Amino acid sequence: MGKQKTVWPTDREIRLRFILFAVIDAASVQGVSADVLLPAHKLLRESPTEAQLLEALGGILDADEMYGFRLPPGSEAEELMHTLRKPEH
């Protein structure tokens, strides 16, 4: 039997996890439905891909209750999300 290699998350994935956690916290205060928040919270307990993290963030930020929500301007979280939203050519 061979050893299974551990796959560690990238720095970007770790940052996205922290951002998702903060957005879940803010969304719960804003009254976003548990139907939206619970799958995202469960995702944090797993080994999500960057795409899954971004999808969960998008789902929460698209909720009506999150209209106008912005990450703190100039913060690392805001800069990372801005970078990820840029279309790649």
C-alpha positions as CSV (number, residue, x, y, z in Angstrom):
1,M,0.0,0.0,0.0
2,G,1.3,3.4,-1.0
3,K,1.0,6.6,0.9
4,Q,-1.6,9.0,-0.3
5,K,-0.2,12.4,-0.9
6,T,-1.8,15.3,1.0
7,V,-3.0,18.1,-1.2
8,W,-2.7,21.4,0.6
9,P,-4.8,24.4,-0.3
10,T,-3.1,27.3,-2.1
11,D,-2.7,30.7,-0.5
12,R,-5.5,32.0,-2.7
13,E,-7.9,29.2,-1.6
14,I,-7.1,29.9,2.1
15,R,-7.8,33.6,1.6
16,L,-11.1,32.8,-0.2
17,R,-12.1,30.6,2.7
18,F,-11.6,33.5,5.2
19,I,-13.5,35.8,2.9
20,L,-16.3,33.3,2.6
21,F,-16.4,32.9,6.3
22,A,-16.7,36.7,6.8
23,V,-19.3,37.0,4.1
24,I,-21.4,34.2,5.7
25,D,-21.2,36.1,9.0
26,A,-22.2,39.4,7.4
27,A,-25.0,37.7,5.5
28,S,-26.4,36.0,8.6
29,V,-26.7,39.5,10.2
30,Q,-28.4,40.8,7.1
31,G,-31.0,38.0,7.2
32,V,-29.9,35.9,4.2
33,S,-31.8,32.6,4.1
34,A,-30.3,29.6,5.8
35,D,-30.9,27.7,2.5
36,V,-28.2,29.9,1.0
37,L,-25.8,30.0,4.0
38,L,-25.8,26.4,5.1
39,P,-24.3,24.9,1.9
40,A,-21.6,27.6,1.9
41,H,-20.9,26.9,5.6
42,K,-20.7,23.2,4.9
43,L,-18.3,23.9,2.1
44,L,-15.8,25.4,4.6
45,R,-15.6,22.0,6.3
46,E,-14.6,20.2,3.1
47,S,-11.7,20.7,0.7
48,P,-13.3,23.1,-1.8
49,T,-11.8,24.2,-5.0
50,E,-11.4,27.8,-5.9
51,A,-14.3,27.6,-8.3
52,Q,-16.6,26.2,-5.5
53,L,-15.5,28.9,-3.1
54,L,-16.2,31.6,-5.8
55,E,-19.6,30.0,-6.6
56,A,-20.6,30.0,-2.9
57,L,-19.5,33.7,-2.5
58,G,-21.4,34.6,-5.6
59,G,-24.5,32.9,-4.4
60,I,-24.5,34.8,-1.1
61,L,-23.6,38.1,-2.6
62,D,-26.4,37.8,-5.1
63,A,-29.0,37.5,-2.3
64,D,-31.3,40.5,-2.2
65,E,-30.4,41.1,1.5
66,M,-26.8,41.6,0.4
67,Y,-27.6,44.4,-2.0
68,G,-25.0,47.2,-1.5
69,F,-22.7,45.0,0.6
70,R,-19.0,45.8,-0.1
71,L,-15.8,44.5,1.4
72,P,-13.8,47.2,3.0
73,P,-12.2,49.4,0.3
74,G,-8.5,48.8,0.0
75,S,-8.6,45.6,2.0
76,E,-6.8,42.5,0.8
77,A,-10.1,40.8,0.6
78,E,-11.6,43.5,-1.6
79,E,-8.5,43.5,-3.8
80,L,-8.5,39.7,-4.2
81,M,-12.2,39.7,-5.1
82,H,-11.7,42.5,-7.6
83,T,-8.8,40.6,-9.2
84,L,-10.8,37.4,-9.5
85,R,-13.7,39.2,-11.1
86,K,-11.6,40.6,-14.0
87,P,-12.3,38.8,-17.2
88,E,-9.4,36.9,-18.6
89,H,-8.5,37.5,-22.2
